[in-house]
Amino acid sequence: MDLVTFKKLTNGKSYKEVDGTDIEISVKTNKGKEYKFINGEGNKEWDSIYKEFRRQIRK
């Protein structure tokens, strides 16, 4: 994953009121900086990162 691309993501709308589920992806760097984004669906970069995280979780 490219951190420069990840930092360009934007948050989407919360779904908590509809179904109680939001998707948050966060990355913490070795220097302690943390980046968090919620519900970025429809964004090419978000979709790619989310797909990769899901793949890693299934291993």
C-alpha positions in Angstrom: 0.0 0.0 0.0 1.2 3.5 -0.9 0.9 5.9 2.1 0.8 8.9 -0.2 -2.3 7.5 -1.9 -3.8 6.5 1.4 -3.5 10.0 2.8 -5.5 11.3 -0.1 -8.6 9.3 0.8 -11.7 11.0 2.0 -14.4 10.0 4.4 -17.9 9.0 3.2 -21.2 9.2 4.9 -21.9 7.3 8.1 -24.2 4.2 7.8 -24.7 3.9 11.6 -28.2 5.3 11.5 -29.2 2.9 8.7 -27.6 -0.4 9.6 -25.2 0.3 12.4 -22.1 -0.6 10.4 -19.3 1.8 9.3 -16.1 0.6 7.8 -13.0 2.3 9.2 -9.5 1.8 7.8 -6.6 3.2 9.8 -2.8 3.0 9.3 -0.3 3.9 11.9 3.2 4.7 10.7 6.5 3.7 12.5 6.8 7.4 13.6 3.4 7.2 15.4 1.4 9.2 12.9 -2.1 7.7 12.4 -4.4 8.1 9.4 -8.1 7.0 9.6 -10.8 7.0 7.0 -14.4 5.9 7.2 -16.7 4.6 4.4 -14.8 5.7 1.4 -16.7 3.4 -1.0 -16.9 4.5 -4.6 -13.3 5.9 -4.5 -10.9 3.8 -6.6 -8.1 4.0 -4.1 -10.4 3.1 -1.1 -11.8 0.1 -3.0 -8.4 -1.2 -3.8 -7.1 -0.8 -0.2 -10.2 -2.3 1.3 -10.0 -5.3 -1.1 -6.4 -5.9 -0.1 -7.2 -5.7 3.6 -10.0 -8.1 3.2 -7.7 -10.5 1.3 -5.1 -10.3 4.1 -7.7 -10.9 6.8 -9.0 -14.1 5.1 -5.5 -15.6 5.1 
